[in-house]
Amino acid sequence: MSSIKIECVISERYRIGESPVWDEREGMLVYVDITGQKVCRWNPNSNKIQSVSLGTMAQEIRPAVVERNQGSLFTLYEDHSVVKHFDMVDISNGLDWSLDHKTMYYIDSLSYTVDALDYDVKTGKTSNRLHVYKLQQDEGIPDGMCIDAEGKLWVACYNGGRVIRIDPQAGKVIQTVKLPVDKTTSCGFGGKDYSELYVTTACDGMDEAWSARQPQSGGIYKITGLGVKGIPPTAFAG
């Protein structure tokens, strides 16, 4: 395995950067700034960023502090119908599927767990929700998540300053990569061969001293040399 390299490739200070997805056709990284209310697209060849401002949203009391049990998990089908799977959710976050599409992995951040549900790819129905891994106190809050080509999960840990690689079958962390900022929010593989792990971060909730210690908070990082690749994202059928 080559040595791991971590670099801040986008130094914009996004308030809550999230949801990095590689656009394979365009060769660009698409992501959002939740509190900044915009969708962005970064071209790694030109280093140019395009952004579109969107909509409004309810605000958190403080970062990762919300009124409890107000959320739900839904499926949007290709005919644009919507079905609710369950409620009593605090902060829906990481979501991905096993390589055979028989298991859906899901994170409700304030439960501090990564969960697995049986998944029917034909109907989209879920059942038998189980905990795969519960984060330790020093690991932070589980946030965004993606799966690699070996079926292992990568979870960004908010206020933990790291991404962890979880073996969902064994229920344990098998690798930890620490970043130079605390508020790591999400992660996704990209690049021509999906060997680059992109990690979004946030700067909301940081006071002046904290920001001075971590001036690249809110930036987007690229991690290479992990020795594992991701898989292309699946486009929405509708």
MIDOSE-1310 file (N, C-alpha, C; in nm, 2 decimals, decimal comma, always signed):
residues 238
mssi	+0,08/-0,12/+0,00/+0,00/+0,00/+0,00/+0,09/+0,12/+0,00; +0,06/+0,22/-0,09/+0,13/+0,34/-0,09/+0,09/+0,43/+0,03; +0,18/+0,53/+0,07/+0,15/+0,61/+0,18/+0,03/+0,69/+0,16; -0,05/+0,72/+0,27/-0,17/+0,80/+0,26/-0,13/+0,94/+0,25
kiec	-0,20/+1,02/+0,16/-0,18/+1,16/+0,15/-0,31/+1,23/+0,17; -0,31/+1,34/+0,25/-0,43/+1,42/+0,27/-0,40/+1,56/+0,23; -0,49/+1,61/+0,14/-0,47/+1,75/+0,10/-0,60/+1,82/+0,09; -0,60/+1,95/+0,12/-0,72/+2,03/+0,11/-0,72/+2,09/-0,04
vise	-0,82/+2,03/-0,12/-0,82/+2,07/-0,26/-0,91/+2,19/-0,29; -1,01/+2,21/-0,20/-1,10/+2,33/-0,21/-1,09/+2,40/-0,08; -1,04/+2,52/-0,08/-1,02/+2,59/+0,04/-1,13/+2,69/+0,08; -1,24/+2,69/+0,00/-1,36/+2,77/+0,04/-1,40/+2,72/+0,18
ryri	-1,45/+2,82/+0,26/-1,50/+2,78/+0,40/-1,65/+2,76/+0,39; -1,69/+2,65/+0,35/-1,83/+2,61/+0,35/-1,88/+2,60/+0,49; -2,00/+2,65/+0,51/-2,06/+2,64/+0,65/-2,08/+2,50/+0,69; -2,15/+2,42/+0,61/-2,17/+2,28/+0,63/-2,16/+2,21/+0,49
gesp	-2,04/+2,18/+0,45/-2,02/+2,10/+0,33/-2,07/+1,96/+0,35; -2,13/+1,91/+0,24/-2,19/+1,77/+0,26/-2,20/+1,70/+0,12; -2,24/+1,58/+0,12/-2,28/+1,50/+0,01/-2,19/+1,50/-0,11; -2,07/+1,47/-0,10/-1,98/+1,47/-0,22/-2,01/+1,35/-0,31
vwde	-2,04/+1,38/-0,44/-2,07/+1,27/-0,54/-1,99/+1,30/-0,66; -1,93/+1,19/-0,71/-1,85/+1,21/-0,83/-1,93/+1,20/-0,96; -1,93/+1,30/-1,04/-2,00/+1,31/-1,17/-1,90/+1,24/-1,27; -1,93/+1,12/-1,30/-1,84/+1,04/-1,39/-1,83/+1,10/-1,53
regm	-1,95/+1,14/-1,58/-1,96/+1,19/-1,72/-1,88/+1,31/-1,74; -1,88/+1,41/-1,64/-1,82/+1,53/-1,65/-1,68/+1,53/-1,58; -1,65/+1,43/-1,50/-1,52/+1,43/-1,43/-1,51/+1,54/-1,33; -1,62/+1,56/-1,26/-1,63/+1,67/-1,16/-1,68/+1,62/-1,03
lvyv	-1,66/+1,69/-0,92/-1,71/+1,66/-0,79/-1,83/+1,75/-0,76; -1,94/+1,69/-0,73/-2,06/+1,77/-0,69/-2,09/+1,75/-0,54; -2,12/+1,86/-0,48/-2,14/+1,86/-0,33/-2,23/+1,98/-0,30; -2,27/+1,99/-0,17/-2,36/+2,09/-0,12/-2,30/+2,16/+0,00
ditg	-2,34/+2,29/+0,02/-2,32/+2,36/+0,14/-2,46/+2,37/+0,20; -2,49/+2,30/+0,30/-2,63/+2,29/+0,36/-2,68/+2,43/+0,41; -2,60/+2,48/+0,50/-2,64/+2,61/+0,56/-2,62/+2,73/+0,46; -2,53/+2,71/+0,37/-2,50/+2,81/+0,27/-2,61/+2,80/+0,16
qkvc	-2,69/+2,70/+0,16/-2,80/+2,68/+0,07/-2,76/+2,68/-0,08; -2,65/+2,60/-0,11/-2,61/+2,60/-0,25/-2,55/+2,46/-0,29; -2,57/+2,43/-0,42/-2,51/+2,31/-0,48/-2,39/+2,36/-0,56; -2,28/+2,28/-0,54/-2,15/+2,32/-0,61/-2,10/+2,21/-0,69
rwnp	-2,02/+2,25/-0,79/-1,95/+2,15/-0,88/-1,81/+2,20/-0,90; -1,71/+2,11/-0,87/-1,57/+2,15/-0,88/-1,50/+2,07/-0,99; -1,43/+2,14/-1,08/-1,35/+2,08/-1,18/-1,21/+2,06/-1,14; -1,16/+1,94/-1,11/-1,02/+1,93/-1,06/-0,92/+1,96/-1,17
nsnk	-0,95/+1,97/-1,29/-0,85/+2,00/-1,40/-0,83/+2,15/-1,40; -0,94/+2,23/-1,39/-0,93/+2,38/-1,40/-0,93/+2,44/-1,26; -0,97/+2,36/-1,16/-0,99/+2,41/-1,02/-1,10/+2,52/-1,01; -1,19/+2,52/-1,11/-1,30/+2,61/-1,10/-1,42/+2,55/-1,03
iqsv	-1,49/+2,64/-0,96/-1,61/+2,60/-0,89/-1,73/+2,67/-0,94; -1,84/+2,59/-0,98/-1,97/+2,65/-1,02/-2,06/+2,62/-0,90; -2,15/+2,72/-0,87/-2,25/+2,70/-0,77/-2,38/+2,76/-0,80; -2,49/+2,70/-0,75/-2,62/+2,74/-0,77/-2,69/+2,75/-0,63
slgt	-2,75/+2,87/-0,60/-2,82/+2,89/-0,47/-2,96/+2,83/-0,48; -3,00/+2,77/-0,37/-3,13/+2,70/-0,37/-3,20/+2,72/-0,24; -3,33/+2,75/-0,25/-3,43/+2,72/-0,14/-3,41/+2,78/+0,00; -3,49/+2,73/+0,09/-3,48/+2,76/+0,23/-3,49/+2,63/+0,31
maqe	-3,46/+2,64/+0,43/-3,47/+2,52/+0,52/-3,48/+2,56/+0,66; -3,53/+2,47/+0,75/-3,53/+2,50/+0,89/-3,39/+2,49/+0,94; -3,36/+2,57/+1,05/-3,23/+2,57/+1,10/-3,22/+2,48/+1,23; -3,10/+2,43/+1,25/-3,07/+2,36/+1,37/-3,06/+2,46/+1,48
irpa	-3,08/+2,41/+1,61/-3,07/+2,49/+1,72/-2,92/+2,54/+1,73; -2,83/+2,44/+1,72/-2,69/+2,46/+1,70/-2,64/+2,34/+1,61; -2,52/+2,35/+1,56/-2,48/+2,24/+1,47/-2,49/+2,10/+1,55; -2,56/+2,01/+1,48/-2,59/+1,87/+1,54/-2,68/+1,88/+1,66
vver	-2,75/+1,99/+1,68/-2,85/+1,99/+1,79/-2,98/+2,03/+1,73; -3,08/+1,93/+1,75/-3,21/+1,95/+1,69/-3,32/+1,91/+1,79; -3,44/+1,95/+1,76/-3,55/+1,89/+1,84/-3,56/+1,74/+1,81; -3,57/+1,66/+1,91/-3,55/+1,51/+1,89/-3,67/+1,45/+1,83
nqgs	-3,64/+1,34/+1,75/-3,74/+1,25/+1,70/-3,84/+1,31/+1,61; -3,80/+1,41/+1,53/-3,89/+1,48/+1,44/-3,88/+1,43/+1,29; -3,78/+1,35/+1,27/-3,75/+1,31/+1,13/-3,80/+1,18/+1,09; -3,79/+1,15/+0,96/-3,84/+1,02/+0,90/-3,75/+0,98/+0,79
lftl	-3,75/+0,85/+0,75/-3,68/+0,81/+0,63/-3,78/+0,77/+0,52; -3,77/+0,83/+0,40/-3,86/+0,81/+0,29/-3,79/+0,75/+0,17; -3,86/+0,69/+0,08/-3,81/+0,65/-0,05/-3,89/+0,73/-0,16; -3,81/+0,79/-0,25/-3,87/+0,85/-0,37/-3,85/+0,76/-0,48
yedh	-3,97/+0,71/-0,53/-3,96/+0,61/-0,64/-3,95/+0,68/-0,78; -3,92/+0,60/-0,88/-3,90/+0,65/-1,01/-4,02/+0,72/-1,07; -4,14/+0,68/-1,02/-4,26/+0,75/-1,07/-4,30/+0,87/-0,99; -4,20/+0,91/-0,90/-4,21/+1,02/-0,81/-4,31/+1,00/-0,69
svvk	-4,36/+0,88/-0,67/-4,43/+0,86/-0,55/-4,34/+0,85/-0,43; -4,39/+0,87/-0,31/-4,31/+0,87/-0,19/-4,37/+0,78/-0,09; -4,28/+0,70/-0,02/-4,32/+0,61/+0,08/-4,23/+0,63/+0,20; -4,30/+0,63/+0,32/-4,22/+0,65/+0,45/-4,19/+0,51/+0,50
hfdm	-4,06/+0,49/+0,54/-4,02/+0,36/+0,60/-4,03/+0,36/+0,75; -3,99/+0,47/+0,82/-4,00/+0,48/+0,96/-3,98/+0,62/+1,00; -4,02/+0,65/+1,13/-4,01/+0,79/+1,18/-3,93/+0,79/+1,31; -3,94/+0,89/+1,40/-3,87/+0,90/+1,52/-3,72/+0,91/+1,49
vdis	-3,68/+0,98/+1,39/-3,54/+1,00/+1,35/-3,50/+1,14/+1,39; -3,37/+1,15/+1,44/-3,31/+1,28/+1,48/-3,25/+1,35/+1,36; -3,14/+1,29/+1,31/-3,07/+1,35/+1,19/-3,04/+1,24/+1,09; -3,12/+1,22/+0,99/-3,08/+1,12/+0,89/-2,96/+1,16/+0,82
ngld	-2,86/+1,07/+0,80/-2,74/+1,10/+0,73/-2,69/+0,99/+0,64; -2,58/+0,93/+0,67/-2,52/+0,83/+0,58/-2,62/+0,73/+0,53; -2,61/+0,70/+0,40/-2,70/+0,61/+0,34/-2,63/+0,54/+0,22; -2,62/+0,41/+0,22/-2,56/+0,34/+0,11/-2,60/+0,19/+0,11
wsld	-2,57/+0,12/+0,00/-2,61/-0,02/-0,01/-2,49/-0,12/-0,02; -2,51/-0,24/+0,02/-2,41/-0,34/+0,00/-2,39/-0,37/-0,15; -2,28/-0,43/-0,18/-2,25/-0,45/-0,32/-2,35/-0,54/-0,39; -2,42/-0,63/-0,32/-2,53/-0,71/-0,38/-2,67/-0,65/-0,37
hktm	-2,67/-0,53/-0,31/-2,80/-0,45/-0,30/-2,90/-0,52/-0,21; -2,86/-0,61/-0,13/-2,95/-0,68/-0,04/-2,95/-0,62/+0,10; -2,86/-0,53/+0,13/-2,86/-0,46/+0,26/-2,84/-0,31/+0,24; -2,92/-0,24/+0,31/-2,91/-0,09/+0,31/-2,85/-0,05/+0,44
yyid	-2,74/+0,03/+0,43/-2,68/+0,09/+0,55/-2,73/+0,23/+0,58; -2,75/+0,26/+0,70/-2,82/+0,39/+0,73/-2,76/+0,45/+0,87; -2,75/+0,58/+0,87/-2,71/+0,65/+0,99/-2,81/+0,75/+1,04; -2,86/+0,74/+1,16/-2,93/+0,84/+1,23/-2,82/+0,90/+1,33
slsy	-2,77/+1,02/+1,30/-2,65/+1,06/+1,37/-2,65/+1,06/+1,52; -2,76/+1,10/+1,58/-2,76/+1,11/+1,72/-2,79/+0,98/+1,79; -2,80/+0,87/+1,72/-2,80/+0,74/+1,78/-2,66/+0,69/+1,79; -2,57/+0,75/+1,72/-2,42/+0,72/+1,73/-2,40/+0,58/+1,67
tvda	-2,49/+0,53/+1,59/-2,47/+0,39/+1,53/-2,48/+0,40/+1,38; -2,42/+0,29/+1,32/-2,44/+0,26/+1,18/-2,53/+0,14/+1,18; -2,64/+0,15/+1,11/-2,74/+0,04/+1,11/-2,74/-0,03/+0,97; -2,79/-0,16/+0,97/-2,81/-0,23/+0,85/-2,96/-0,28/+0,85
ldyd	-3,02/-0,27/+0,73/-3,15/-0,32/+0,71/-3,16/-0,41/+0,59; -3,24/-0,52/+0,60/-3,26/-0,60/+0,48/-3,33/-0,51/+0,38; -3,29/-0,53/+0,25/-3,35/-0,44/+0,15/-3,39/-0,52/+0,03; -3,51/-0,50/-0,02/-3,57/-0,56/-0,14/-3,55/-0,47/-0,26
vktg	-3,46/-0,50/-0,35/-3,42/-0,41/-0,45/-3,54/-0,39/-0,55; -3,63/-0,49/-0,56/-3,75/-0,47/-0,65/-3,85/-0,38/-0,60; -3,87/-0,38/-0,47/-3,98/-0,30/-0,41/-3,93/-0,18/-0,33; -3,80/-0,18/-0,29/-3,75/-0,07/-0,21/-3,79/-0,08/-0,06
ktsn	-3,85/-0,20/-0,02/-3,89/-0,21/+0,12/-3,77/-0,25/+0,20; -3,78/-0,21/+0,33/-3,67/-0,24/+0,43/-3,73/-0,32/+0,55; -3,65/-0,39/+0,61/-3,69/-0,47/+0,73/-3,57/-0,51/+0,82; -3,60/-0,56/+0,94/-3,49/-0,61/+1,02/-3,38/-0,52/+1,05
rlhv	-3,41/-0,40/+1,10/-3,30/-0,30/+1,13/-3,22/-0,35/+1,25; -3,08/-0,35/+1,23/-2,99/-0,39/+1,33/-2,87/-0,29/+1,34; -2,81/-0,28/+1,45/-2,69/-0,20/+1,47/-2,57/-0,28/+1,42; -2,49/-0,21/+1,33/-2,37/-0,27/+1,28/-2,25/-0,23/+1,37
yklq	-2,25/-0,10/+1,40/-2,14/-0,05/+1,48/-2,18/+0,07/+1,56; -2,14/+0,08/+1,69/-2,17/+0,20/+1,77/-2,04/+0,28/+1,79; -2,04/+0,40/+1,76/-1,92/+0,48/+1,77/-1,88/+0,50/+1,92; -1,75/+0,50/+1,94/-1,69/+0,53/+2,07/-1,70/+0,68/+2,09
qdeg	-1,69/+0,72/+2,21/-1,70/+0,87/+2,25/-1,60/+0,95/+2,18; -1,48/+0,91/+2,17/-1,38/+0,99/+2,11/-1,38/+0,99/+1,95; -1,47/+0,91/+1,89/-1,48/+0,91/+1,75/-1,57/+1,01/+1,69; -1,65/+1,08/+1,77/-1,74/+1,18/+1,73/-1,88/+1,13/+1,69
ipdg	-1,94/+1,21/+1,60/-2,08/+1,18/+1,56/-2,08/+1,12/+1,42; -2,14/+1,01/+1,40/-2,14/+0,95/+1,26/-2,22/+1,04/+1,17; -2,17/+1,07/+1,05/-2,23/+1,16/+0,96/-2,25/+1,10/+0,83; -2,19/+1,15/+0,72/-2,20/+1,09/+0,59/-2,12/+0,96/+0,57
mcid	-2,16/+0,88/+0,47/-2,10/+0,75/+0,46/-2,10/+0,71/+0,31; -2,00/+0,62/+0,28/-2,00/+0,56/+0,15/-1,94/+0,42/+0,16; -1,96/+0,34/+0,06/-1,91/+0,20/+0,06/-1,80/+0,19/-0,05; -1,70/+0,10/-0,02/-1,59/+0,08/-0,12/-1,61/-0,05/-0,19
aegk	-1,52/-0,08/-0,29/-1,53/-0,19/-0,38/-1,51/-0,32/-0,30; -1,47/-0,32/-0,18/-1,45/-0,44/-0,10/-1,57/-0,46/+0,00; -1,67/-0,37/-0,01/-1,79/-0,39/+0,07/-1,77/-0,33/+0,21; -1,67/-0,25/+0,24/-1,65/-0,19/+0,37/-1,70/-0,05/+0,36
lwva	-1,74/+0,00/+0,48/-1,81/+0,13/+0,49/-1,71/+0,24/+0,54; -1,71/+0,35/+0,48/-1,63/+0,47/+0,52/-1,73/+0,57/+0,58; -1,71/+0,61/+0,71/-1,80/+0,70/+0,78/-1,72/+0,83/+0,82; -1,77/+0,94/+0,78/-1,71/+1,07/+0,83/-1,77/+1,10/+0,97
cyng	-1,68/+1,14/+1,06/-1,72/+1,15/+1,20/-1,71/+1,30/+1,24; -1,83/+1,36/+1,25/-1,85/+1,50/+1,29/-1,79/+1,53/+1,43; -1,71/+1,63/+1,44/-1,64/+1,67/+1,57/-1,54/+1,56/+1,61; -1,52/+1,46/+1,52/-1,42/+1,36/+1,55/-1,29/+1,38/+1,47
grvi	-1,30/+1,46/+1,36/-1,18/+1,49/+1,28/-1,12/+1,37/+1,21; -1,21/+1,28/+1,16/-1,16/+1,16/+1,10/-1,27/+1,09/+1,01; -1,22/+1,00/+0,93/-1,31/+0,90/+0,87/-1,27/+0,77/+0,91; -1,36/+0,68/+0,94/-1,33/+0,55/+0,98/-1,38/+0,45/+0,88
ridp	-1,31/+0,34/+0,87/-1,35/+0,23/+0,78/-1,40/+0,11/+0,86; -1,52/+0,07/+0,84/-1,59/-0,03/+0,92/-1,61/-0,15/+0,83; -1,58/-0,27/+0,89/-1,62/-0,39/+0,84/-1,76/-0,43/+0,89; -1,86/-0,42/+0,81/-2,00/-0,44/+0,86/-2,03/-0,58/+0,90
qagk	-1,96/-0,67/+0,85/-1,98/-0,81/+0,89/-1,92/-0,84/+1,02; -1,80/-0,79/+1,05/-1,74/-0,81/+1,18/-1,78/-0,71/+1,28; -1,84/-0,59/+1,24/-1,89/-0,49/+1,33/-1,78/-0,42/+1,40; -1,67/-0,39/+1,33/-1,56/-0,32/+1,40/-1,49/-0,23/+1,30
viqt	-1,42/-0,13/+1,35/-1,34/-0,04/+1,28/-1,21/-0,11/+1,24; -1,17/-0,10/+1,11/-1,05/-0,16/+1,06/-0,95/-0,06/+1,01; -0,99/+0,07/+1,00/-0,89/+0,17/+0,97/-0,95/+0,31/+1,01; -0,86/+0,39/+1,05/-0,89/+0,53/+1,09/-0,80/+0,63/+1,02
vklp	-0,85/+0,73/+0,95/-0,77/+0,83/+0,89/-0,81/+0,96/+0,95; -0,72/+1,03/+1,02/-0,74/+1,15/+1,09/-0,71/+1,27/+0,99; -0,80/+1,37/+1,00/-0,78/+1,49/+0,92/-0,74/+1,61/+1,01; -0,69/+1,72/+0,95/-0,65/+1,83/+1,03/-0,76/+1,93/+1,08
vdkt	-0,88/+1,89/+1,06/-1,00/+1,96/+1,10/-1,10/+1,87/+1,18; -1,17/+1,93/+1,27/-1,26/+1,84/+1,35/-1,39/+1,81/+1,29; -1,45/+1,91/+1,21/-1,58/+1,89/+1,16/-1,59/+1,82/+1,03; -1,55/+1,70/+1,02/-1,56/+1,62/+0,90/-1,71/+1,57/+0,89
tscg	-1,77/+1,59/+0,77/-1,91/+1,57/+0,76/-1,96/+1,46/+0,66; -1,88/+1,43/+0,55/-1,93/+1,33/+0,46/-1,81/+1,29/+0,38; -1,82/+1,18/+0,30/-1,72/+1,13/+0,22/-1,77/+1,05/+0,10; -1,69/+1,05/-0,01/-1,73/+0,98/-0,13/-1,61/+0,96/-0,22
fggk	-1,61/+0,85/-0,28/-1,49/+0,82/-0,37/-1,51/+0,88/-0,51; -1,40/+0,92/-0,57/-1,41/+0,98/-0,70/-1,27/+0,97/-0,77; -1,26/+1,05/-0,88/-1,14/+1,04/-0,96/-1,16/+0,94/-1,07; -1,07/+0,93/-1,17/-1,09/+0,85/-1,29/-1,11/+0,70/-1,25
dyse	-1,04/+0,65/-1,15/-1,05/+0,51/-1,11/-1,11/+0,49/-0,97; -1,17/+0,60/-0,92/-1,24/+0,60/-0,79/-1,14/+0,56/-0,68; -1,02/+0,60/-0,69/-0,92/+0,57/-0,58/-0,90/+0,69/-0,49; -0,97/+0,80/-0,51/-0,96/+0,92/-0,43/-1,08/+0,93/-0,34
lyvt	-1,06/+0,95/-0,21/-1,17/+0,97/-0,12/-1,18/+1,12/-0,09; -1,29/+1,18/-0,13/-1,32/+1,32/-0,10/-1,40/+1,33/+0,03; -1,36/+1,42/+0,12/-1,42/+1,44/+0,25/-1,46/+1,59/+0,26; -1,59/+1,61/+0,28/-1,64/+1,75/+0,31/-1,63/+1,78/+0,46
tacd	-1,62/+1,91/+0,49/-1,61/+1,95/+0,63/-1,69/+2,08/+0,65; -1,70/+2,12/+0,77/-1,79/+2,23/+0,81/-1,71/+2,33/+0,90; -1,76/+2,45/+0,91/-1,70/+2,55/+1,00/-1,81/+2,61/+1,09; -1,93/+2,58/+1,07/-2,04/+2,64/+1,15/-2,02/+2,60/+1,30
gmde	-2,04/+2,69/+1,39/-2,03/+2,66/+1,53/-1,89/+2,67/+1,59; -1,80/+2,72/+1,50/-1,66/+2,73/+1,55/-1,64/+2,88/+1,60; -1,58/+2,90/+1,71/-1,55/+3,03/+1,76/-1,42/+3,08/+1,69; -1,38/+3,20/+1,72/-1,26/+3,26/+1,66/-1,13/+3,19/+1,69
awsa	-1,12/+3,14/+1,81/-0,99/+3,07/+1,85/-0,99/+2,93/+1,78; -1,10/+2,87/+1,77/-1,11/+2,73/+1,71/-1,08/+2,75/+1,56; -1,14/+2,85/+1,50/-1,12/+2,87/+1,36/-0,97/+2,91/+1,33; -0,91/+2,98/+1,42/-0,77/+3,01/+1,40/-0,68/+2,89/+1,41
rqpq	-0,72/+2,79/+1,49/-0,64/+2,67/+1,50/-0,66/+2,58/+1,38; -0,78/+2,59/+1,32/-0,81/+2,51/+1,20/-0,86/+2,59/+1,09; -0,78/+2,67/+1,03/-0,82/+2,77/+0,93/-0,88/+2,71/+0,80; -0,86/+2,58/+0,77/-0,91/+2,51/+0,65/-1,04/+2,44/+0,68
sggi	-1,10/+2,46/+0,80/-1,23/+2,40/+0,83/-1,33/+2,46/+0,73; -1,42/+2,37/+0,68/-1,52/+2,41/+0,58/-1,46/+2,38/+0,44; -1,34/+2,34/+0,43/-1,28/+2,30/+0,30/-1,31/+2,16/+0,26; -1,27/+2,12/+0,14/-1,29/+1,98/+0,10/-1,15/+1,92/+0,08
ykit	-1,14/+1,80/+0,13/-1,01/+1,73/+0,13/-1,02/+1,61/+0,04; -0,90/+1,58/-0,02/-0,88/+1,46/-0,10/-0,78/+1,36/-0,03; -0,82/+1,24/-0,01/-0,73/+1,14/+0,05/-0,69/+1,04/-0,06; -0,56/+1,02/-0,08/-0,52/+0,92/-0,17/-0,42/+0,82/-0,10
glgv	-0,39/+0,71/-0,17/-0,30/+0,61/-0,11/-0,37/+0,52/-0,02; -0,50/+0,51/-0,02/-0,57/+0,42/+0,07/-0,56/+0,27/+0,04; -0,53/+0,24/-0,09/-0,51/+0,10/-0,13/-0,65/+0,04/-0,16; -0,75/+0,11/-0,17/-0,89/+0,06/-0,20/-0,96/+0,16/-0,28
kgip	-1,05/+0,12/-0,36/-1,13/+0,20/-0,45/-1,27/+0,20/-0,42; -1,34/+0,31/-0,46/-1,49/+0,31/-0,45/-1,55/+0,26/-0,57; -1,69/+0,28/-0,57/-1,77/+0,23/-0,69/-1,84/+0,35/-0,74; -1,88/+0,35/-0,88/-1,95/+0,46/-0,93/-2,09/+0,48/-0,87
ptaf	-2,13/+0,60/-0,85/-2,27/+0,62/-0,80/-2,38/+0,57/-0,89; -2,49/+0,53/-0,84/-2,60/+0,49/-0,92/-2,70/+0,61/-0,94; -2,73/+0,63/-1,07/-2,82/+0,75/-1,10/-2,96/+0,71/-1,06; -3,04/+0,82/-1,03/-3,18/+0,80/-1,00/-3,26/+0,77/-1,12
ag	-3,34/+0,66/-1,12/-3,41/+0,61/-1,23/-3,51/+0,71/-1,29; -3,56/+0,80/-1,20/-3,67/+0,88/-1,24/-3,62/+1,02/-1,29
